[in-house]
Structure formats: C-alpha cells, structure tokens
Amino acid sequence: MNRSASLPISPLLRVSEVARLLNVHPSTVIRLADRGILLGIQILGGRHRALRFRPEAVEKFISDRETTTRAELDRSTLSKRAWGEPRSRRG
C-alpha cells in the first residue's frame, strides 16, 4: 500500500512568489523567515540557500498582518480622539 498517494501535497512557493503576493522585496521575505515571523522551509539547494513556503503559512501571515494592522489603527485612532486631537487631513 502506498501511503504517500493518499496525502494531499501542496506546491511550495519560492521567495519571489511570496514577495509578489505580499507586495514586498524578496529580501523582506527572507528577513521575515529569518526572524520566525513567516514560516519557511529551508531545502537543500546548490550554491544558494533555498527557502520555500507553504501556501497555508503565507495565508496565515496575511490574515495575521491584516488583523494586527486593524487593531493598531483602531487603538491609535481611539487614543487621538480621546485626547481631542483633530483628525489629520490628507490633501
């Protein structure tokens, strides 16, 4: 019986693909992986270090980032309004 045939295999994403999805430079993706913020998989490669990412890990990073950003915006907006500071105008 072949067990690996029943396991779903998702393709791994390259650094450049993740950078395109996140709209950041590839070095930013590598830095996020080095800091443990974005979970990556180091695979054996030729001369260069090869990082790959599971699509699920990238999706989780995106959803976590959106939640954190919204929470930070809400806190800063609430604190400014509590102190009576006017809203900044863009123009």
OpenMM code with the backbone's topology and positions (N, CA, C; nanometers):
from openmm import Vec3, app, unit

residues = "MET ASN ARG SER ALA SER LEU PRO ILE SER PRO LEU LEU ARG VAL SER GLU VAL ALA ARG LEU LEU ASN VAL HIS PRO SER THR VAL ILE ARG LEU ALA ASP ARG GLY ILE LEU LEU GLY ILE GLN ILE LEU GLY GLY ARG HIS ARG ALA LEU ARG PHE ARG PRO GLU ALA VAL GLU LYS PHE ILE SER ASP ARG GLU THR THR THR ARG ALA GLU LEU ASP ARG SER THR LEU SER LYS ARG ALA TRP GLY GLU PRO ARG SER ARG ARG GLY".split()
positions = [
    Vec3(0.0846, -0.1188, 0.0000),
    Vec3(0.0000, 0.0000, 0.0000),
    Vec3(0.0889, 0.1249, 0.0000),
    Vec3(0.0581, 0.2160, -0.0855),
    Vec3(0.1361, 0.3378, -0.0980),
    Vec3(0.0685, 0.4486, -0.0172),
    Vec3(0.1251, 0.4824, 0.0965),
    Vec3(0.0654, 0.5840, 0.1854),
    Vec3(0.0762, 0.7238, 0.1276),
    Vec3(0.1866, 0.7548, 0.0610),
    Vec3(0.2062, 0.8912, 0.0123),
    Vec3(0.1046, 0.9301, -0.0939),
    Vec3(0.0443, 0.8339, -0.1606),
    Vec3(-0.0553, 0.8651, -0.2634),
    Vec3(-0.1817, 0.9261, -0.2026),
    Vec3(-0.2121, 0.8953, -0.0785),
    Vec3(-0.3338, 0.9468, -0.0175),
    Vec3(-0.3154, 1.0825, 0.0497),
    Vec3(-0.1921, 1.1274, 0.0686),
    Vec3(-0.1663, 1.2556, 0.1335),
    Vec3(-0.1741, 1.3688, 0.0322),
    Vec3(-0.2471, 1.4757, 0.0644),
    Vec3(-0.2511, 1.5893, -0.0285),
    Vec3(-0.1171, 1.6633, -0.0253),
    Vec3(-0.0673, 1.6951, -0.1406),
    Vec3(0.0607, 1.7649, -0.1497),
    Vec3(0.0351, 1.9018, -0.2108),
    Vec3(0.0698, 2.0058, -0.1371),
    Vec3(0.0548, 2.1405, -0.1908),
    Vec3(0.1907, 2.1869, -0.2421),
    Vec3(0.1903, 2.2599, -0.3502),
    Vec3(0.3170, 2.3077, -0.4038),
    Vec3(0.3782, 2.4123, -0.3094),
    Vec3(0.5078, 2.4117, -0.3010),
    Vec3(0.5765, 2.5097, -0.2179),
    Vec3(0.6051, 2.6340, -0.3011),
    Vec3(0.5954, 2.7493, -0.2376),
    Vec3(0.6173, 2.8765, -0.3059),
    Vec3(0.7618, 2.9222, -0.2879),
    Vec3(0.8167, 2.9809, -0.3917),
    Vec3(0.9522, 3.0379, -0.3864),
    Vec3(0.9475, 3.1765, -0.3217),
    Vec3(1.0641, 3.2248, -0.2839),
    Vec3(1.0744, 3.3576, -0.2208),
    Vec3(1.0156, 3.4644, -0.3125),
    Vec3(1.0472, 3.4594, -0.4399),
    Vec3(0.9982, 3.5609, -0.5338),
    Vec3(0.8457, 3.5574, -0.5456),
    Vec3(0.7872, 3.4385, -0.5400),
    Vec3(0.6418, 3.4267, -0.5486),
    Vec3(0.5738, 3.4848, -0.4255),
    Vec3(0.6320, 3.4577, -0.3085),
    Vec3(0.5772, 3.5118, -0.1840),
    Vec3(0.5924, 3.6637, -0.1823),
    Vec3(0.7055, 3.7135, -0.2289),
    Vec3(0.7279, 3.8580, -0.2337),
    Vec3(0.6232, 3.9253, -0.3218),
    Vec3(0.5914, 3.8635, -0.4343),
    Vec3(0.4905, 3.9179, -0.5238),
    Vec3(0.3534, 3.9196, -0.4558),
    Vec3(0.3204, 3.8122, -0.3834),
    Vec3(0.1917, 3.8055, -0.3136),
    Vec3(0.1797, 3.9114, -0.2043),
    Vec3(0.2911, 3.9360, -0.1348),
    Vec3(0.2901, 4.0314, -0.0233),
    Vec3(0.3208, 4.1742, -0.0672),
    Vec3(0.3590, 4.1884, -0.1937),
    Vec3(0.3972, 4.3190, -0.2471),
    Vec3(0.5152, 4.3797, -0.1712),
    Vec3(0.6172, 4.2961, -0.1485),
    Vec3(0.7393, 4.3397, -0.0817),
    Vec3(0.8601, 4.2897, -0.1612),
    Vec3(0.9773, 4.3349, -0.1257),
    Vec3(1.1016, 4.2906, -0.1888),
    Vec3(1.1362, 4.1504, -0.1391),
    Vec3(1.1973, 4.0671, -0.2227),
    Vec3(1.2350, 3.9322, -0.1783),
    Vec3(1.3218, 3.9286, -0.0530),
    Vec3(1.4073, 4.0289, -0.0351),
    Vec3(1.4904, 4.0300, 0.0865),
    Vec3(1.4053, 4.0480, 0.2120),
    Vec3(1.2906, 4.1132, 0.1997),
    Vec3(1.1993, 4.1277, 0.3124),
    Vec3(1.1402, 3.9926, 0.3498),
    Vec3(1.1076, 3.9122, 0.2507),
    Vec3(1.0546, 3.7775, 0.2768),
    Vec3(1.1586, 3.6944, 0.3506),
    Vec3(1.2834, 3.7016, 0.3067),
    Vec3(1.3918, 3.6271, 0.3718),
    Vec3(1.4104, 3.6749, 0.5156),
    Vec3(1.4034, 3.8053, 0.5363),
    Vec3(1.4186, 3.8620, 0.6711),
    Vec3(1.3050, 3.8149, 0.7626),
    Vec3(1.1814, 3.8138, 0.7102),
    Vec3(1.0678, 3.7663, 0.7894),
    Vec3(1.0845, 3.6195, 0.8272),
    Vec3(1.1380, 3.5397, 0.7355),
    Vec3(1.1614, 3.3979, 0.7641),
    Vec3(1.2732, 3.3813, 0.8668),
    Vec3(1.3795, 3.4605, 0.8540),
    Vec3(1.4905, 3.4529, 0.9492),
    Vec3(1.4462, 3.4877, 1.0905),
    Vec3(1.3531, 3.5808, 1.1030),
    Vec3(1.3040, 3.6231, 1.2350),
    Vec3(1.1936, 3.5334, 1.2888),
    Vec3(1.1491, 3.4374, 1.2076),
    Vec3(1.0452, 3.3459, 1.2512),
    Vec3(0.9044, 3.4015, 1.2411),
    Vec3(0.8894, 3.5130, 1.1728),
    Vec3(0.7589, 3.5755, 1.1582),
    Vec3(0.6782, 3.5067, 1.0486),
    Vec3(0.7461, 3.4667, 0.9436),
    Vec3(0.6858, 3.3931, 0.8326),
    Vec3(0.7550, 3.2579, 0.8267),
    Vec3(0.6773, 3.1519, 0.8416),
    Vec3(0.7364, 3.0190, 0.8489),
    Vec3(0.7782, 2.9705, 0.7114),
    Vec3(0.9065, 2.9408, 0.6986),
    Vec3(0.9608, 2.8908, 0.5731),
    Vec3(1.0296, 2.7573, 0.5938),
    Vec3(1.0586, 2.6916, 0.4836),
    Vec3(1.1258, 2.5626, 0.4861),
    Vec3(1.2563, 2.5777, 0.4101),
    Vec3(1.3649, 2.5472, 0.4759),
    Vec3(1.4942, 2.5536, 0.4088),
    Vec3(1.5201, 2.4182, 0.3435),
    Vec3(1.5413, 2.4206, 0.2145),
    Vec3(1.5659, 2.2960, 0.1429),
    Vec3(1.7093, 2.2945, 0.0919),
    Vec3(1.7557, 2.1758, 0.0624),
    Vec3(1.8904, 2.1635, 0.0088),
    Vec3(1.8911, 2.2161, -0.1335),
    Vec3(1.9860, 2.3005, -0.1598),
    Vec3(1.9964, 2.3576, -0.2933),
    Vec3(2.1399, 2.3513, -0.3407),
    Vec3(2.1674, 2.4197, -0.4444),
    Vec3(2.3024, 2.4250, -0.4990),
    Vec3(2.3903, 2.5149, -0.4140),
    Vec3(2.4393, 2.6204, -0.4748),
    Vec3(2.5276, 2.7129, -0.4027),
    Vec3(2.4505, 2.8011, -0.3058),
    Vec3(2.3255, 2.8259, -0.3370),
    Vec3(2.2476, 2.9215, -0.2595),
    Vec3(2.1536, 2.8522, -0.1616),
    Vec3(2.1237, 2.9234, -0.0561),
    Vec3(2.0240, 2.8764, 0.0400),
    Vec3(1.8870, 2.8854, -0.0270),
    Vec3(1.8134, 2.7793, -0.0211),
    Vec3(1.6829, 2.7783, -0.0865),
    Vec3(1.5728, 2.7722, 0.0189),
    Vec3(1.4869, 2.8721, 0.0157),
    Vec3(1.3717, 2.8767, 0.1060),
    Vec3(1.2454, 2.8530, 0.0255),
    Vec3(1.1538, 2.7795, 0.0836),
    Vec3(1.0235, 2.7582, 0.0231),
    Vec3(0.9179, 2.7793, 0.1313),
    Vec3(0.7978, 2.8108, 0.0872),
    Vec3(0.6903, 2.8434, 0.1803),
    Vec3(0.5643, 2.7675, 0.1421),
    Vec3(0.4956, 2.7160, 0.2419),
    Vec3(0.3662, 2.6525, 0.2187),
    Vec3(0.2632, 2.7637, 0.1977),
    Vec3(0.1734, 2.7454, 0.1020),
    Vec3(0.0707, 2.8484, 0.0799),
    Vec3(-0.0112, 2.8781, 0.2057),
    Vec3(-0.0356, 2.7755, 0.2875),
    Vec3(-0.1129, 2.7956, 0.4109),
    Vec3(-0.0410, 2.8902, 0.5065),
    Vec3(0.0921, 2.8809, 0.5128),
    Vec3(0.1700, 2.9678, 0.6013),
    Vec3(0.1635, 3.1125, 0.5539),
    Vec3(0.1653, 3.1311, 0.4221),
    Vec3(0.1570, 3.2670, 0.3672),
    Vec3(0.0180, 3.3250, 0.3929),
    Vec3(-0.0858, 3.2443, 0.3733),
    Vec3(-0.2220, 3.2903, 0.4003),
    Vec3(-0.2395, 3.3287, 0.5470),
    Vec3(-0.1837, 3.2500, 0.6373),
    Vec3(-0.1923, 3.2797, 0.7805),
    Vec3(-0.1200, 3.4099, 0.8123),
    Vec3(-0.0017, 3.4290, 0.7520),
    Vec3(0.0736, 3.5520, 0.7735),
    Vec3(-0.0078, 3.6729, 0.7273),
    Vec3(-0.0710, 3.6617, 0.6108),
    Vec3(-0.1501, 3.7732, 0.5576),
    Vec3(-0.2677, 3.8039, 0.6498),
    Vec3(-0.3401, 3.7021, 0.6940),
    Vec3(-0.4555, 3.7265, 0.7809),
    Vec3(-0.4122, 3.7819, 0.9162),
    Vec3(-0.3003, 3.7328, 0.9713),
    Vec3(-0.2496, 3.7858, 1.0981),
    Vec3(-0.2082, 3.9312, 1.0833),
    Vec3(-0.1443, 3.9636, 0.9713),
    Vec3(-0.0976, 4.1003, 0.9483),
    Vec3(-0.2156, 4.1952, 0.9350),
    Vec3(-0.3207, 4.1534, 0.8640),
    Vec3(-0.4387, 4.2388, 0.8495),
    Vec3(-0.5068, 4.2628, 0.9829),
    Vec3(-0.5176, 4.1606, 1.0659),
    Vec3(-0.5801, 4.1734, 1.1968),
    Vec3(-0.4993, 4.2671, 1.2857),
    Vec3(-0.3681, 4.2505, 1.2870),
    Vec3(-0.2812, 4.3346, 1.3692),
    Vec3(-0.2875, 4.4790, 1.3235),
    Vec3(-0.2834, 4.5012, 1.1949),
    Vec3(-0.2864, 4.6375, 1.1426),
    Vec3(-0.4170, 4.7059, 1.1795),
    Vec3(-0.5278, 4.6369, 1.1647),
    Vec3(-0.6566, 4.6965, 1.2003),
    Vec3(-0.6638, 4.7302, 1.3488),
    Vec3(-0.6134, 4.6397, 1.4326),
    Vec3(-0.6164, 4.6640, 1.5769),
    Vec3(-0.5301, 4.7841, 1.6130),
    Vec3(-0.4117, 4.7949, 1.5506),
    Vec3(-0.3237, 4.9080, 1.5793),
    Vec3(-0.3877, 5.0389, 1.5345),
    Vec3(-0.4522, 5.0380, 1.4171),
    Vec3(-0.5197, 5.1589, 1.3693),
    Vec3(-0.6325, 5.1991, 1.4622),
    Vec3(-0.7104, 5.1043, 1.5073),
    Vec3(-0.8208, 5.1344, 1.5977),
    Vec3(-0.7701, 5.1955, 1.7274),
    Vec3(-0.6612, 5.1391, 1.7823),
    Vec3(-0.6061, 5.1924, 1.9075),
    Vec3(-0.5546, 5.3342, 1.8893),
    Vec3(-0.4814, 5.3604, 1.7805),
    Vec3(-0.4251, 5.4944, 1.7624),
    Vec3(-0.5351, 5.5959, 1.7354),
    Vec3(-0.6370, 5.5578, 1.6598),
    Vec3(-0.7478, 5.6485, 1.6320),
    Vec3(-0.8248, 5.6794, 1.7592),
    Vec3(-0.8511, 5.5772, 1.8388),
    Vec3(-0.9248, 5.5990, 1.9634),
    Vec3(-0.8474, 5.6869, 2.0595),
    Vec3(-0.7171, 5.6672, 2.0702),
    Vec3(-0.6401, 5.7472, 2.1650),
    Vec3(-0.6338, 5.8928, 2.1210),
    Vec3(-0.6238, 5.9199, 1.9915),
    Vec3(-0.6202, 6.0584, 1.9441),
    Vec3(-0.7541, 6.1274, 1.9693),
    Vec3(-0.8634, 6.0561, 1.9438),
    Vec3(-0.9950, 6.1160, 1.9637),
    Vec3(-1.0238, 6.1373, 2.1121),
    Vec3(-0.9721, 6.0488, 2.1968),
    Vec3(-0.9952, 6.0624, 2.3408),
    Vec3(-0.9283, 6.1889, 2.3937),
    Vec3(-0.8166, 6.2285, 2.3348),
    Vec3(-0.7447, 6.3473, 2.3798),
    Vec3(-0.7874, 6.4721, 2.3036),
    Vec3(-0.8861, 6.4593, 2.2178),
    Vec3(-0.9375, 6.5768, 2.1486),
    Vec3(-0.8517, 6.6234, 2.0332),
    Vec3(-0.7612, 6.5420, 1.9874),
    Vec3(-0.6786, 6.5827, 1.8739),
    Vec3(-0.7602, 6.5732, 1.7459),
    Vec3(-0.7445, 6.6732, 1.6600),
    Vec3(-0.8212, 6.6684, 1.5348),
    Vec3(-0.7698, 6.5585, 1.4428),
    Vec3(-0.8586, 6.5130, 1.3571),
    Vec3(-0.8171, 6.4132, 1.2577),
    Vec3(-0.7241, 6.4791, 1.1565),
    Vec3(-0.6262, 6.4035, 1.1106),
    Vec3(-0.5363, 6.4595, 1.0090),
    Vec3(-0.6083, 6.4601, 0.8755),
    Vec3(-0.5833, 6.5648, 0.7983),
    Vec3(-0.6457, 6.5763, 0.6668),
    Vec3(-0.5434, 6.5441, 0.5612),
    Vec3(-0.5881, 6.4653, 0.4673),
    Vec3(-0.4993, 6.4336, 0.3549),
    Vec3(-0.5372, 6.5235, 0.2386),
    Vec3(-0.4383, 6.5708, 0.1707),
    Vec3(-0.4780, 6.6560, 0.0605),
    Vec3(-0.3708, 6.7003, -0.0219),
] * unit.nanometer
topology = app.Topology()
chain = topology.addChain("A")
for resn in residues:
    res = topology.addResidue(resn, chain)
    for name in ("N", "CA", "C"):
        topology.addAtom(name, app.Element.getBySymbol(name[0]), res)
